[in-house]
């Protein structure tokens, strides 16, 4: 798809619309080419008020690939792209700020707060990291180069320049980026030994919110390490669980496990009913992968509104943030070859879980 000749408006990119016809393989190729732009818009947006379609063309807000404004009676270029700005309704502000971790002439690395979307999507178009920063930093070409779920907090890398964007995007596509997450979840049973490699096949049913682990060839791999256990009250550390054979190879989930050693008070033993902090490293990048894998171990991440039960949460309920943080990102810079390592300034909050 060609780049839009229209600049973002209030941080929001123009919408691209492809006309029927043309030689390239496309789902609309079998449709007849309308006689005019106006006829096409009536077919494409039958639910829109006639005056809305007319205003789009009268005000010159719709253009072709070359940036030329089009009118109601202009002929349609078969298979051509046209660009325009959709009306975007006002949105309730997400009451959390984006923190800048690093910036140079090519990249911006930010700390995304919980509940703020990374990119425009669905009901959140204005209230997302990309739209906010395009406006606040006067960076109209800013684009996120990887995904981070709306309810997950932590590091997000954005590209400032289209000229170098592809090289950074390929790092993520080729899995040459090392990501480390931190999570709070129930303390593990003594028979579960860490570190663990969780491998499974993940499938998201059409129309569903939950991603499922199913039988079949694994397509998702996560490395999971126990960092520390936290007391049963969920607020103060009461000791540290030490991984047995921590220097050895990670063990795969399932099967028989020897108990880990306890480094807290000898008479007290490991806390029952407490929570623990985990370090998670995704080897692959499937949707909800870390959340599904932790849930599959019987250790659902605290504050998760979808696993193990989909609670259909109100997106404006900020009382129980998901205790998952994108804590570190490391890669070799494709432009300079120099290693880059970024750490989040945010932290997880057991108190928020206990209070919710």
Rosetta silent file (secondary structure, phi, psi, omega in degrees, C-alpha in Angstrom):
SEQUENCE: XXXXXXXXXXXXXXXXXXXXXXXXXXXXXXXXXXXXXXXXXXXXXXXXXXXXXXXXXXXXXXXXXXXXXXXXXXXXXXXXXXXXXXXXXXXXXXXXXXXXXXXXXXXXXXXXXXXXXXXXXXXXXXXXXXXXXXXXXXXXXXXXXXXXXXXXXXXXXXXXXXXXXXXXXXXXXXXXXXXXXXXXXXXXXXXXXXXXXXXXXXXXXXXXXXXXXXXXXXXXXXXXXXXXXXXXXXXXXXXXXXXXXXXXXXXXXXXXXXXXXXXXXXXXXXXXXXXXXXXXXXXXXXXXXXXXXXXXXXXXXXXXXXXXXXXXXXXXXXXXXXXXXXXXXXXXXXXXXXXXXXXXXXXXXXXXXXXX
SCORE:     score description
SCORE:     0.000 S_00000001
   1 L     0.000  134.279  178.632    0.000    0.000    0.000 S_00000001
   2 L   -67.421  156.320  177.639    1.379    3.455   -0.856 S_00000001
   3 L   -71.055  141.415 -178.406    2.154    5.902    1.908 S_00000001
   4 L   -64.947  131.680  173.960   -0.630    8.351    2.650 S_00000001
   5 L   -76.951  -12.254  178.878   -0.081   11.803    1.133 S_00000001
   6 L   -89.761  129.396  176.520   -2.244   13.233    3.923 S_00000001
   7 L   -71.669  159.139  175.187   -0.420   14.021    7.183 S_00000001
   8 L   -57.470  148.388  177.259   -1.925   12.830   10.471 S_00000001
   9 E  -115.144  118.700 -174.935   -4.646   15.063   11.864 S_00000001
  10 L    54.253   37.478  177.451   -4.496   15.541   15.648 S_00000001
  11 L    82.622    0.429 -174.649   -2.097   12.593   15.691 S_00000001
  12 E  -107.908  126.651 -177.635   -4.487   10.279   13.813 S_00000001
  13 L   -69.414  153.368  174.634   -3.460    8.795   10.474 S_00000001
  14 L   -68.254  151.659  176.212   -5.633    9.066    7.397 S_00000001
  15 E   -85.802  137.298  176.510   -7.716    6.044    6.406 S_00000001
  16 E   -99.503  136.909 -179.943   -6.776    4.223    3.198 S_00000001
  17 E  -132.252  127.352 -178.516   -9.538    2.923    0.934 S_00000001
  18 E  -102.162  133.532 -178.994   -8.899    0.779   -2.136 S_00000001
  19 L   -78.135  153.925  175.364  -11.195    0.981   -5.150 S_00000001
  20 L   -62.768  162.399  176.057  -12.573   -2.125   -6.889 S_00000001
  21 L    86.721 -171.118 -178.543  -10.890   -3.462   -9.989 S_00000001
  22 L    96.903  166.461 -176.526   -7.250   -3.390  -10.995 S_00000001
  23 L   -86.985  -27.930 -176.610   -4.776   -6.110  -11.883 S_00000001
  24 L   -67.597  148.993  177.904   -3.396   -6.846   -8.409 S_00000001
  25 L   -65.852  124.264 -176.531   -4.932   -9.690   -6.435 S_00000001
  26 L  -160.979  147.540 -175.740   -7.469   -8.145   -4.109 S_00000001
  27 L   -62.577  -25.268 -177.294  -10.777   -9.121   -2.535 S_00000001
  28 L   -90.993    1.515 -174.055  -12.589   -6.267   -4.300 S_00000001
  29 L   -63.778  -26.767 -177.133  -11.351   -7.106   -7.787 S_00000001
  30 L   -79.795  -10.159 -178.546  -14.514   -9.006   -8.668 S_00000001
  31 L   -81.051  147.613  176.507  -16.706   -5.967   -7.959 S_00000001
  32 L   -67.745  147.530  178.726  -17.713   -3.636  -10.788 S_00000001
  33 L   -79.908  123.036  179.872  -15.902   -0.307  -10.916 S_00000001
  34 L   -62.601  158.929 -178.418  -18.339    2.523  -10.029 S_00000001
  35 L   -70.453  -30.905 -176.408  -18.886    5.310  -12.537 S_00000001
  36 L  -148.063  167.116  176.409  -17.719    8.044  -10.162 S_00000001
  37 H   -59.590  -42.023 -179.676  -16.178    8.690   -6.755 S_00000001
  38 H   -61.742  -44.068  177.881  -19.593    9.752   -5.457 S_00000001
  39 H   -61.831  -39.257 -179.222  -21.255    6.526   -6.619 S_00000001
  40 H   -64.666  -44.354 -179.945  -18.460    4.524   -5.002 S_00000001
  41 H   -64.711  -34.551  177.078  -18.818    6.262   -1.627 S_00000001
  42 H   -64.209  -35.793  178.147  -22.573    5.629   -1.657 S_00000001
  43 H   -75.985  -39.942 -175.009  -21.855    1.922   -2.141 S_00000001
  44 H   -73.786  -36.074 -176.836  -18.945    1.804    0.314 S_00000001
  45 L  -127.950   66.495 -176.777  -20.651    3.752    3.128 S_00000001
  46 L   -66.151  -23.142 -177.514  -24.411    3.229    2.714 S_00000001
  47 L   -81.895  -14.959 -177.360  -25.028    3.951    6.404 S_00000001
  48 L   -74.917  146.829  176.938  -23.416    7.415    6.261 S_00000001
  49 L   -64.787  140.064 -179.122  -25.576   10.501    5.916 S_00000001
  50 H   -54.119  -38.365 -178.915  -25.533   11.882    2.337 S_00000001
  51 H   -66.890  -27.846  177.978  -24.320   15.265    3.570 S_00000001
  52 H   -69.020  -43.313  177.893  -21.343   13.569    5.275 S_00000001
  53 H   -65.376  -41.329 -179.129  -20.237   11.928    2.045 S_00000001
  54 H   -64.854  -40.812 -178.718  -20.769   15.145    0.116 S_00000001
  55 H   -64.518  -34.181 -179.926  -18.797   17.206    2.664 S_00000001
  56 H   -58.867  -38.282 -177.796  -15.855   14.831    2.409 S_00000001
  57 H   -89.641  -35.644 -179.652  -15.469   15.685   -1.264 S_00000001
  58 H   -64.686  -37.897 -177.069  -16.621   19.306   -1.203 S_00000001
  59 L   -84.644    0.642  179.822  -14.036   20.237    1.445 S_00000001
  60 L    71.349   25.309 -176.063  -11.208   18.494   -0.405 S_00000001
  61 L   -87.675   -0.162  177.849  -10.642   16.055    2.459 S_00000001
  62 E  -121.780  134.950 -177.124  -10.299   13.011    0.195 S_00000001
  63 E  -138.678  166.685  176.491   -7.379   12.549   -2.197 S_00000001
  64 E   -90.369 -172.591 -175.634   -5.779    9.982   -4.474 S_00000001
  65 L   -61.224  -28.143 -178.952   -2.322    8.402   -4.133 S_00000001
  66 L   -86.187   -0.706 -179.469   -0.664   11.515   -5.580 S_00000001
  67 L    86.756    8.860  179.277   -2.361   13.786   -3.053 S_00000001
  68 L   -81.535  125.704  176.682   -4.792   15.298   -5.582 S_00000001
  69 E   -60.941  143.080  179.245   -8.206   16.137   -4.074 S_00000001
  70 L  -110.880  156.000 -179.660  -11.053   14.239   -5.730 S_00000001
  71 L  -117.798  173.897 -175.956  -14.603   15.412   -6.420 S_00000001
  72 L   -58.111  -39.087 -173.505  -17.999   13.712   -6.587 S_00000001
  73 L   -94.398   -0.472  179.533  -17.943   13.303  -10.362 S_00000001
  74 L   -64.073  143.907  175.868  -14.323   12.223  -10.783 S_00000001
  75 L   -69.943  152.340  178.174  -13.843    8.759  -12.321 S_00000001
  76 L   -85.806  132.536  174.139  -12.621    5.954  -10.079 S_00000001
  77 L   -82.166  115.219 -177.442   -9.135    4.591  -10.785 S_00000001
  78 L   -56.227  126.915  179.438   -9.573    0.772  -10.773 S_00000001
  79 L    73.095    4.772 -177.614   -7.625   -0.717   -7.857 S_00000001
  80 L   -78.569  158.008  176.950   -6.394    2.716   -6.821 S_00000001
  81 E   -99.276  140.730  175.874   -5.914    3.894   -3.253 S_00000001
  82 E  -128.800  151.187 -173.720   -7.707    6.906   -1.848 S_00000001
  83 E  -129.948  142.561  177.552   -7.114    8.580    1.506 S_00000001
  84 E  -159.276  163.773  177.540   -9.311   10.560    3.877 S_00000001
  85 L   -99.900  120.351  175.684   -9.709   11.383    7.563 S_00000001
  86 L   -74.148  149.401  170.898  -12.596    9.678    9.322 S_00000001
  87 L   -65.424  133.349 -179.587  -14.485   11.625   11.985 S_00000001
  88 L  -118.884  119.051 -178.895  -13.186   10.513   15.388 S_00000001
  89 L   -68.805  161.808  175.327  -15.431   11.026   18.424 S_00000001
  90 L   -64.784  149.575  179.828  -14.143   12.404   21.700 S_00000001
  91 L  -126.663  145.489  174.042  -12.785    9.813   24.134 S_00000001
  92 L   -65.048  133.048 -176.835  -12.601    9.738   27.908 S_00000001
  93 L   -69.399  135.336  170.580   -8.997   10.352   28.930 S_00000001
  94 L   -79.999  119.433 -166.265   -7.052    7.429   30.350 S_00000001
  95 L   -82.398   46.739  178.732   -5.652    9.071   33.516 S_00000001
  96 L  -138.544  145.342 -175.104   -2.063    7.829   33.226 S_00000001
  97 L  -100.050  156.369  175.740    0.959    9.405   31.574 S_00000001
  98 L   -92.223  131.752  178.527    3.569    8.004   29.190 S_00000001
  99 E  -102.266  134.848  177.625    7.164    8.180   30.432 S_00000001
 100 E   -85.427  122.161  178.267   10.096    8.736   28.064 S_00000001
 101 E   -95.308  -38.089 -176.140   12.917    6.259   28.765 S_00000001
 102 E  -158.136  148.080  174.403   15.164    7.020   25.772 S_00000001
 103 E  -152.304  135.514  167.989   15.156    9.107   22.609 S_00000001
 104 L  -136.604 -163.408 -174.878   17.500    9.637   19.669 S_00000001
 105 L   -73.094  -14.658 -178.180   16.958   10.693   16.055 S_00000001
 106 L  -110.818  -33.933 -170.374   15.461    7.301   15.102 S_00000001
 107 E  -126.837  152.843  163.836   13.780    5.835   18.187 S_00000001
 108 E  -128.504  128.162  175.311   11.720    6.710   21.209 S_00000001
 109 E  -111.303  126.588 -174.883   11.478    4.137   24.006 S_00000001
 110 E  -125.867  160.517  167.449    8.672    4.765   26.480 S_00000001
 111 E   -96.122  108.603  177.744    7.131    3.329   29.594 S_00000001
 112 E   -83.257  128.544  177.476    3.518    2.624   28.662 S_00000001
 113 L   -75.897  161.770  170.417    1.184    2.668   31.670 S_00000001
 114 L   -55.509  147.959  170.895   -1.436    0.039   32.341 S_00000001
 115 L    78.226   -5.055  177.785   -4.774    0.586   30.547 S_00000001
 116 L  -103.169  123.769 -179.973   -3.395    2.798   27.753 S_00000001
 117 E   -64.788  153.032  177.546   -3.432    1.230   24.278 S_00000001
 118 L   -77.378  -45.610 -174.673   -0.207    1.237   22.259 S_00000001
 119 L  -130.728  162.489  176.979   -1.778    2.044   18.879 S_00000001
 120 L   -59.469  129.475 -176.043   -5.176    3.232   17.595 S_00000001
 121 E  -164.869  123.585  175.269   -7.562    0.301   17.806 S_00000001
 122 L    61.293 -124.326 -176.309  -11.309   -0.056   18.219 S_00000001
 123 L   -77.594  -14.102 -178.176  -12.692    2.383   20.768 S_00000001
 124 E  -106.760   98.057  178.473   -9.257    3.815   21.590 S_00000001
 125 L  -110.885  -49.819  176.316   -8.063    6.040   18.746 S_00000001
 126 L   -78.227  -40.299 -174.658   -7.094    9.256   20.487 S_00000001
 127 L   -89.565   74.719  175.090   -6.255    7.625   23.816 S_00000001
 128 E  -150.311  164.957 -176.178   -3.217    5.568   22.859 S_00000001
 129 H   -60.083  -48.541 -174.537    0.541    6.011   23.049 S_00000001
 130 H   -61.048  -50.165 -177.901    1.069    6.710   19.347 S_00000001
 131 H   -63.772  -44.499  179.462   -1.626    9.384   18.995 S_00000001
 132 H   -58.049  -49.592 -174.253   -0.695   11.114   22.239 S_00000001
 133 H   -72.699  -31.265  174.610    3.019   11.302   21.430 S_00000001
 134 H   -57.303  -40.116 -179.570    2.496   12.381   17.831 S_00000001
 135 H   -78.431  -51.040 -173.567    0.715   15.429   19.216 S_00000001
 136 H   -65.009  -36.556 -176.552    2.739   16.042   22.390 S_00000001
 137 L  -101.578    1.317 -176.335    6.155   15.628   20.727 S_00000001
 138 L    53.035   52.513  179.990    5.177   16.971   17.292 S_00000001
 139 L  -122.985   79.671 -173.763    6.252   13.684   15.704 S_00000001
 140 L   -65.713  -20.993 -178.463    3.661   12.976   12.971 S_00000001
 141 L   -93.731    6.839 -175.162    5.578    9.952   11.602 S_00000001
 142 L   -65.204  132.156 -178.980    5.816    8.155   14.951 S_00000001
 143 E  -141.212  136.262  172.946    4.897    4.442   14.752 S_00000001
 144 E   -73.375  135.758 -176.282    5.114    1.618   17.308 S_00000001
 145 L  -104.579    7.790  170.727    7.332   -1.162   15.943 S_00000001
 146 L  -157.151  174.435 -174.553    6.018   -3.968   18.157 S_00000001
 147 L   -98.902  148.713  168.808    2.927   -4.856   20.165 S_00000001
 148 L  -149.412  121.142 -175.060    2.185   -4.414   23.858 S_00000001
 149 L   -55.085  150.630 -178.447   -1.271   -5.242   25.199 S_00000001
 150 L   -57.385  -39.363 -175.090   -3.375   -2.380   26.505 S_00000001
 151 L   -91.052    1.351  174.390   -3.498   -3.768   30.042 S_00000001
 152 L   -95.727  138.954  177.618    0.227   -4.594   30.173 S_00000001
 153 E  -101.150  163.385  171.753    2.631   -1.882   31.353 S_00000001
 154 E   124.441 -157.067 -167.716    6.247   -1.291   30.418 S_00000001
 155 E   -72.890  133.318  175.012    8.614   -0.718   27.537 S_00000001
 156 E  -135.656  130.307 -178.420    7.381    0.131   24.059 S_00000001
 157 E  -102.093  131.183 -179.565    9.733    1.024   21.187 S_00000001
 158 E  -124.613  146.269  179.035    8.588    3.538   18.566 S_00000001
 159 E   -99.609  135.022 -179.751   10.156    4.605   15.280 S_00000001
 160 L   -93.983  -27.539 -170.311   10.424    8.296   14.396 S_00000001
 161 L  -123.045  124.070  177.029   11.676    8.061   10.805 S_00000001
 162 H   -58.450  -28.113 -176.239   10.162    6.080    7.912 S_00000001
 163 H   -65.465  -30.335 -177.742   13.634    5.894    6.323 S_00000001
 164 H  -112.478   -1.828 -172.208   15.025    3.628    9.064 S_00000001
 165 H   -60.534  -43.199 -175.023   11.808    2.050   10.358 S_00000001
 166 H   -59.746  -35.674 -178.224   11.995   -1.157    8.334 S_00000001
 167 H   -68.756  -36.040  176.106   15.370   -2.164    9.750 S_00000001
 168 H   -74.085  -37.812  177.805   14.100   -1.906   13.315 S_00000001
 169 H   -61.583  -37.466 -179.637   10.850   -3.688   12.456 S_00000001
 170 H   -65.547  -28.783  175.363   12.825   -6.605   11.021 S_00000001
 171 H   -56.958  -45.529 -179.225   14.597   -7.053   14.362 S_00000001
 172 H   -73.091  -40.097  179.220   11.264   -7.916   15.946 S_00000001
 173 H   -62.807  -36.429 -177.876   10.039   -9.944   12.975 S_00000001
 174 L   -90.586    6.311  178.308   13.238  -12.032   12.992 S_00000001
 175 L    58.975   41.375  176.807   13.148  -12.509   16.806 S_00000001
 176 L  -103.299   21.611  177.234   16.468  -10.755   17.294 S_00000001
 177 L  -118.210  130.951  178.017   15.119   -8.788   20.254 S_00000001
 178 E   -99.725  119.272  179.666   15.371  -10.125   23.798 S_00000001
 179 E  -112.372  139.484  175.921   12.410   -9.145   25.978 S_00000001
 180 E  -126.783  130.071  178.622   12.122   -9.735   29.705 S_00000001
 181 E  -114.417  156.374  169.832    8.891   -9.347   31.646 S_00000001
 182 E  -118.556  144.637 -178.573    8.113   -9.363   35.356 S_00000001
 183 E  -144.713  148.999  169.514    4.850  -10.723   36.735 S_00000001
 184 E  -107.588  133.194 -177.884    3.111  -11.269   40.059 S_00000001
 185 E  -153.639  171.994  177.530    1.118  -14.487   40.384 S_00000001
 186 E   -55.113  145.666  175.405    0.222  -17.059   43.042 S_00000001
 187 L   -61.244  142.297 -175.596    3.185  -18.657   44.771 S_00000001
 188 L   -76.775  155.382  172.525    3.959  -22.023   43.153 S_00000001
 189 L   -67.343  154.948 -175.354    3.365  -25.374   44.818 S_00000001
 190 L   -62.886  -23.018 -178.300    6.551  -26.969   46.194 S_00000001
 191 L   -78.806   -9.421 -179.099    6.539  -29.703   43.538 S_00000001
 192 L   -91.294  119.200 -174.301    6.944  -27.188   40.707 S_00000001
 193 L  -105.057  139.869 -177.942   10.625  -26.643   39.964 S_00000001
 194 L  -117.406  157.910   -0.834   12.109  -23.628   38.216 S_00000001
 195 L   -73.496  160.439 -177.016   13.268  -22.452   35.732 S_00000001
 196 E  -127.121  142.970  166.494   10.661  -23.826   33.333 S_00000001
 197 E  -108.245  119.373  179.081   10.266  -23.720   29.569 S_00000001
 198 E  -101.221  118.996  177.915    6.580  -23.779   28.647 S_00000001
 199 E  -120.786  132.109  177.910    5.875  -24.960   25.099 S_00000001
 200 E  -162.529  170.206  175.830    2.374  -25.339   23.700 S_00000001
 201 E   -98.874  124.187 -178.887    0.147  -24.690   20.725 S_00000001
 202 E  -107.413  135.068  179.738   -1.956  -21.544   21.084 S_00000001
 203 E  -136.990  135.591  175.301   -5.172  -20.956   19.151 S_00000001
 204 E  -108.866  110.994  179.193   -7.627  -18.064   19.399 S_00000001
 205 L   -60.788  147.269  179.436  -11.171  -19.101   18.434 S_00000001
 206 L   -61.200  128.176  177.953  -12.989  -16.737   16.087 S_00000001
 207 L    84.994   -6.496 -179.366  -14.986  -14.206   18.081 S_00000001
 208 L   -96.631  160.557  176.670  -13.448  -15.179   21.420 S_00000001
 209 L   -96.884  -29.234 -178.196  -11.229  -13.162   23.742 S_00000001
 210 L   -83.431  139.906  170.264   -9.371  -16.072   25.315 S_00000001
 211 E   -94.173  136.005 -173.426   -6.433  -17.772   23.636 S_00000001
 212 E  -110.069  144.969  168.442   -6.463  -21.537   24.212 S_00000001
 213 E   -89.251  124.331 -176.459   -3.714  -24.113   24.653 S_00000001
 214 E  -128.741  166.436  176.769   -4.563  -27.072   22.416 S_00000001
 215 L   -68.304  149.064  178.165   -2.960  -30.328   21.357 S_00000001
 216 L   133.977  179.210 -179.103   -0.580  -30.145   18.427 S_00000001
 217 L   -59.907  125.968 -179.733    2.807  -28.867   17.342 S_00000001
 218 L   -59.401  138.329  174.148    3.933  -26.083   19.724 S_00000001
 219 L  -125.795    7.622 -179.609    3.914  -22.594   18.245 S_00000001
 220 E  -142.643  132.575 -177.676    4.611  -20.671   21.461 S_00000001
 221 E  -134.075  130.635  177.707    7.578  -20.922   23.840 S_00000001
 222 E  -133.462  139.914  173.480    8.138  -19.044   27.119 S_00000001
 223 E  -102.273  131.688 -172.775   10.942  -19.246   29.679 S_00000001
 224 E  -128.525  126.397  179.958    9.769  -18.753   33.253 S_00000001
 225 E  -126.799  137.222  175.477   11.953  -18.149   36.319 S_00000001
 226 E   -81.425  124.216 -179.579   10.891  -17.706   39.926 S_00000001
 227 E   -91.730  -51.606 -179.906   12.414  -14.511   41.344 S_00000001
 228 E  -165.176  156.942  171.814   11.035  -14.434   44.888 S_00000001
 229 E  -101.855  153.242 -177.213    8.033  -15.326   46.964 S_00000001
 230 E  -123.060  144.911 -172.185    6.076  -12.718   48.891 S_00000001
 231 L   -55.718  163.206 -174.573    4.307  -13.282   52.205 S_00000001
 232 L   -59.889  -24.019  177.873    0.742  -14.498   52.466 S_00000001
 233 L   -76.256  -12.267  175.425   -0.457  -10.937   53.176 S_00000001
 234 L    79.960   11.047 -175.185    0.792   -9.998   49.717 S_00000001
 235 L  -123.067  -34.739 -173.875    2.725   -6.934   50.881 S_00000001
 236 L  -124.257  138.682  177.787    6.077   -7.765   52.482 S_00000001
 237 E   -63.507  138.256  177.961    8.805  -10.222   51.447 S_00000001
 238 L  -121.038   13.320 -179.948    9.147  -13.109   53.902 S_00000001
 239 L   149.734  176.927 -178.799   12.013  -14.922   52.255 S_00000001
 240 L  -131.421  127.392  175.286   13.443  -15.968   48.950 S_00000001
 241 E   -82.799  130.153 -177.885   12.972  -19.257   47.192 S_00000001
 242 E  -100.684  127.302  178.940   16.244  -20.423   45.647 S_00000001
 243 L   -68.780  124.856  174.452   16.104  -22.286   42.327 S_00000001
 244 L   -73.308  138.709 -179.278   17.804  -25.653   42.626 S_00000001
 245 L    54.252   42.311 -175.272   20.343  -26.218   39.867 S_00000001
 246 L   -62.898  -25.212 -178.739   19.628  -22.663   38.715 S_00000001
 247 L   -81.587  -11.285 -177.944   22.734  -22.675   36.546 S_00000001
 248 L   -80.658 -177.556 -178.227   21.597  -25.773   34.679 S_00000001
 249 L   -68.688  147.450  176.709   19.313  -25.942   31.661 S_00000001
 250 L   -59.834  147.782  179.572   15.705  -24.803   32.081 S_00000001
 251 E  -100.147  149.390 -178.737   13.222  -27.598   32.752 S_00000001
 252 E   -85.847  146.060 -179.198   10.069  -28.102   30.757 S_00000001
 253 L   -62.860  149.444  179.982    6.674  -27.767   32.396 S_00000001
 254 L    95.312  165.974  177.197    4.888  -30.955   33.407 S_00000001
 255 L    84.225 -170.788 -178.793    6.220  -34.239   34.752 S_00000001
 256 L   -86.871  136.821 -178.751    7.788  -34.975   38.136 S_00000001
 257 L  -130.676  142.289  170.981    9.644  -32.156   39.871 S_00000001
 258 L   -82.144  147.326 -179.347   11.780  -32.009   42.996 S_00000001
 259 L   -67.988  148.208  174.415   10.812  -29.217   45.413 S_00000001
 260 L   -74.482  159.121  178.526   12.816  -26.001   45.390 S_00000001
 261 E   -81.251  149.850  179.793   14.834  -25.051   48.448 S_00000001
 262 E  -106.868  128.779 -177.087   13.503  -22.452   50.878 S_00000001
 263 L  -108.585   12.811  177.389   15.845  -19.661   52.019 S_00000001
 264 L   -90.016 -154.392 -179.285   13.487  -17.982   54.480 S_00000001
 265 L   -64.000  129.530 -173.535   12.893  -18.758   58.167 S_00000001
 266 L   -64.853  -36.575 -178.521   13.569  -22.468   58.752 S_00000001
 267 L   -75.873  -27.817 -175.857   10.694  -22.917   61.209 S_00000001
 268 L   -78.486  -41.404 -176.419    8.218  -21.032   59.043 S_00000001
 269 L    75.230  176.095 -179.463    8.787  -22.809   55.732 S_00000001
 270 L   -59.491  140.360 -179.803    7.536  -21.511   52.395 S_00000001
 271 L   -66.166  140.823  176.897    4.491  -19.243   52.727 S_00000001
 272 L   -98.828  137.515  177.107    1.145  -20.802   51.888 S_00000001
 273 L    72.458   14.281  178.630   -1.370  -18.828   49.891 S_00000001
 274 L   -89.259 -166.673  176.921    1.100  -16.059   49.131 S_00000001
 275 E  -123.650  170.748 -177.878    2.177  -14.581   45.842 S_00000001
 276 E  -142.939  157.157  173.848    5.438  -14.620   43.932 S_00000001
 277 E  -102.533  135.082 -177.334    7.369  -12.545   41.433 S_00000001
 278 E  -124.277  149.860  170.774    8.380  -14.243   38.187 S_00000001
 279 E  -105.808  126.200 -175.362   10.691  -13.364   35.322 S_00000001
 280 E  -120.402  132.159  178.277    9.199  -14.253   31.938 S_00000001
 281 E  -126.801  107.379  178.444   11.046  -14.345   28.621 S_00000001
 282 E   -76.003  125.961  174.890    8.956  -14.995   25.493 S_00000001
 283 L   -82.819  -35.633  174.101   10.873  -16.899   22.824 S_00000001
 284 L  -110.998  179.005 -173.559    7.950  -16.455   20.426 S_00000001
 285 L  -131.575   48.383  179.728    5.442  -13.604   20.282 S_00000001
 286 L   -75.548  153.750  177.800    1.912  -14.994   20.224 S_00000001
 287 L   -57.863  130.861  177.169   -1.045  -12.975   21.471 S_00000001
 288 L    61.306   17.372 -171.218   -1.510  -13.307   25.266 S_00000001
 289 H   -54.865  -51.493 -176.755    1.306  -15.883   25.269 S_00000001
 290 H   -65.736  -38.874  179.980    2.764  -15.156   28.718 S_00000001
 291 H   -65.893  -41.419  179.758   -0.661  -14.842   30.322 S_00000001
 292 H   -68.290  -42.235 -178.616   -1.836  -18.134   28.808 S_00000001
 293 H   -67.266  -39.655  176.368    1.338  -20.000   29.761 S_00000001
 294 H   -65.770  -41.564  177.625    1.235  -18.799   33.361 S_00000001
 295 H   -62.915  -37.353  178.903   -2.437  -19.726   33.579 S_00000001
 296 H   -65.349  -24.841  175.807   -1.619  -23.152   32.123 S_00000001
 297 L   -84.342    0.862 -175.683    0.818  -23.734   34.987 S_00000001
 298 L    80.039   20.062 -176.987   -1.947  -22.956   37.466 S_00000001
 299 L  -128.208   62.058 -177.663   -0.349  -19.561   38.178 S_00000001
 300 L   -60.858  139.403 -178.730   -2.604  -16.936   36.536 S_00000001
 301 E   -65.199  135.315 -177.125   -1.105  -13.450   36.623 S_00000001
 302 L   -63.573  139.949 -179.423   -2.745  -11.302   39.268 S_00000001
 303 L    82.663    4.669 -178.560   -5.237   -8.770   37.983 S_00000001
 304 L   -76.065  119.496 -177.864   -5.822  -10.652   34.719 S_00000001
 305 L   -85.601    0.580 -175.781   -9.434  -10.013   33.644 S_00000001
 306 L  -118.342  -30.249 -177.908   -9.431  -12.750   30.985 S_00000001
 307 L  -123.931  134.333    3.129   -7.564  -15.753   32.460 S_00000001
 308 L   -80.676  -14.162 -178.070   -8.614  -18.124   33.877 S_00000001
 309 L  -120.433  132.268  177.160  -12.130  -16.602   33.597 S_00000001
 310 L   -77.804  109.362 -176.369  -13.137  -13.901   31.126 S_00000001
 311 L   -89.839    1.205 -178.286  -14.720  -11.264   33.350 S_00000001
 312 L    46.789   61.648 -171.341  -15.642   -8.954   30.438 S_00000001
 313 L   -71.337  153.577  171.037  -14.117   -5.991   32.285 S_00000001
 314 L   -71.815  122.911 -177.814  -15.108   -2.364   31.907 S_00000001
 315 L   -64.832  -12.471  177.863  -12.177   -0.760   30.017 S_00000001
 316 L  -104.272   14.951  172.461  -12.490    2.301   32.257 S_00000001
 317 L   -93.685  109.595 -174.797  -12.179    0.323   35.493 S_00000001
 318 L  -104.660   16.803 -170.867   -8.626    1.044   36.648 S_00000001
 319 L   -78.598  -21.923 -174.353   -8.855   -0.537   40.106 S_00000001
 320 L  -135.650   79.750 -177.949   -7.005   -3.811   39.443 S_00000001
 321 L   -66.413  141.969  174.510   -4.089   -3.469   36.997 S_00000001
 322 L   -60.531  127.919 -176.812   -2.669   -6.607   35.440 S_00000001
 323 L   -86.986   64.164  178.117    0.568   -7.364   37.289 S_00000001
 324 E  -135.749  127.400 -174.230    2.630   -7.836   34.138 S_00000001
 325 E  -130.725  125.166  170.811    5.466   -5.489   33.201 S_00000001
 326 E   -75.777   96.856 -165.472    7.618   -5.372   30.068 S_00000001
 327 E   -89.357  -34.099 -176.279   10.750   -4.750   32.116 S_00000001
 328 E  -144.406  146.250  172.921   13.690   -4.994   29.694 S_00000001
 329 E  -136.883  133.221  179.725   14.389   -4.909   25.958 S_00000001
 330 E  -139.057  141.338  177.038   17.792   -5.604   24.386 S_00000001
 331 E  -164.793  163.771  172.180   19.005   -5.809   20.778 S_00000001
 332 E   -89.133  125.332 -176.592   21.909   -4.924   18.522 S_00000001
 333 L   -62.468  124.941 -176.729   21.159   -1.671   16.741 S_00000001
 334 L   -70.284  -15.938 -179.906   20.774   -2.435   13.004 S_00000001
 335 L   -89.393  -36.911 -175.521   22.197    0.970   12.036 S_00000001
 336 L  -112.324  -18.677 -174.624   25.313    1.032   14.225 S_00000001
 337 L    79.992   -3.231 -178.260   25.780   -2.570   15.345 S_00000001
 338 L   -79.457  144.300  176.875   26.024   -1.351   18.949 S_00000001
 339 E   -69.501  140.011  175.743   24.159   -3.232   21.698 S_00000001
 340 E  -119.954  136.036  177.202   21.094   -1.470   23.083 S_00000001
 341 E  -141.266  125.921 -178.307   19.560   -2.290   26.454 S_00000001
 342 E  -124.648  139.850  179.029   16.590   -0.510   27.997 S_00000001
 343 E  -122.753  138.688  178.806   15.037   -0.995   31.445 S_00000001
 344 L   -69.412  147.005  173.729   11.607    0.127   32.580 S_00000001
 345 L   -92.688   -1.651 -179.998   11.320    2.712   35.345 S_00000001
 346 L   -89.082  168.182  177.344    7.992    1.200   36.416 S_00000001
 347 L  -145.584  160.383  176.664    7.441   -1.542   38.978 S_00000001
 348 L   -79.922  159.180 -172.064    4.762   -4.017   39.938 S_00000001
 349 L  -131.736   94.136  176.788    2.556   -3.292   42.923 S_00000001
 350 H   -59.285  -29.895  179.724    1.493   -6.127   45.248 S_00000001
 351 H   -63.612  -35.779  178.443   -0.450   -3.547   47.238 S_00000001
 352 H   -64.219  -36.061  178.712   -2.690   -2.787   44.267 S_00000001
 353 H   -69.897  -43.956 -177.916   -3.550   -6.476   44.057 S_00000001
 354 H   -65.152  -32.088 -176.502   -4.197   -6.771   47.766 S_00000001
 355 H   -82.755  -17.708 -174.316   -6.430   -3.689   47.735 S_00000001
 356 L   -83.315    0.000    0.000   -8.510   -4.710   44.733 S_00000001
